[in-house]
Amino acid sequence: MQLIFVEGVSGVGKTTLARKLCDKLNEMGRSARCYLEFDFTNPIDFYCTAYFKQDEYAALLIEYSQFAEDIASNTLIAEDVRLVRYYNEDTPLFTKPLLKILEKHEFCWKPSLLIPISEYTRVYKSVWEQFAQNANAQHDYLIFDGSLFHHPISDMTRNYNASRAQVIHHVNTLIDTVNSFQPWVIYLSSENVAEQLRNARKCRKQSPPTKRQIQFWENRKQMDLVVMQQLSIPYDVFDISSGNWDEQLGAIMVHLR
């Protein structure tokens, strides 16, 4: 089994490419599965996930004993930490007031209770190690949409003002846990980040990006390029500025033959 990480800044087409690549591989008779953004079944990425120490988690189960079974079924164990998923895409898995408690303990997306950045990496590493230990060869390829760069680096830079050295350490720590699965990074790049972001938000019927948002993603692209140069695994950059998806998909498939 091989892991493929589809990366790039917001709006560059990661989800589009992940879907197309997964479909193409399955059409060719190879078994592939992709985990897209906001997929709460993703075994190595976090979307609306609450962080609790063991004693806090035990207290939560007691206080909300009527939901204990549901809480447990949506919990990831990371050594002495419990991570509770509380949304499936736009659908909450719990009702208020429990939902509010889980939101207060958010692990990644704009957390109100920050943990040390070393703890952030430690918990991530534990989850990735468990994935590596429990993964089976059911599929030839697992494709992850933004799970290595996009989400973790955004959270680290937004919440912790992480340095490049800290980001590089975090990413390579995760890679070390899955090296046996021949991980490969596909990085989608656009010459004009601002234009790509505007077009993507227009297609999604979202408001145009602000200057601050554009600056954030332009900076993120530069960060990504630096991080890639320090990776311990192969990576390739594919320019999708002209929207030439079929051409780039063909080039990607050459790598997988």
Steps between C-alpha positions, in 0.01 A plus 500: 500500500622848413397830659453803275469847650338760275609842621487867404353827621127564537305500174771336292293187427620237745157341540442500124832330435459249785160393363627476142807302600299260715247441221776449243682244712180306568411506128840344429426215737705627790327534833508859627323700767517874556431699814376845405494817706250489792472118484466414869595136431849612395733296726785757508334842468278696733187699426298627797678285756513571874809441715468356854746364752396167650356647819308766305364233268391279791318798653333570166369144477357525852337839444349392170448133580196480273731570206797297624465232234479755217793694640711184525414393144633833371815504712861450391748393767842665482694365798374708796278721281149446367391669176125520444367569153182705524403592142447301180556764233225756585302265723561513878532159662377630836248753628544795735622540769741209434579642156609828657733318739661313210537821299672664797756218498569519126842354415587666166263757354530826696528332842411710802710278731846491343737217581880519461611451140712203611182340634324570171771306314508222760127434472508513121792255498316257728196492270717449191692220673175321579390538139829349381472209743138421415499568123431203279558434132134532405591771247796551270485877558370733767468861384485780757372848419713751691574278799878542513554869416177688453314448828785449751714789372203737487414415860860533614556838336160645596485375857865478604685732264722199433844552351615322185721278712203395715285433195773295331552299820126432528458388138806275501393352836174392339675369190729283714195313632379398150827458309429132443205597275717678240337841553508746209399868497319646200516878533263704284632845420350807335700794367240743634383401847261798529325427171471130578352578841251750357382253236466220752298710743277619217431141394415414860269804518711649777594862552819619326821453697628794701848642454594337830379159383686532171817599685461204735481250215780663304715467810381144548611406149849628574498308828387183321777526241763534772354208697498276191870554448556353847281193455638152549266362231448566125287792385403651166354840415231521232400836351122523454489871414340433160251245637662218302372224728514216245859581411610515861305186589679321218835617632408379849397159368842462336653521848273222625579247228 
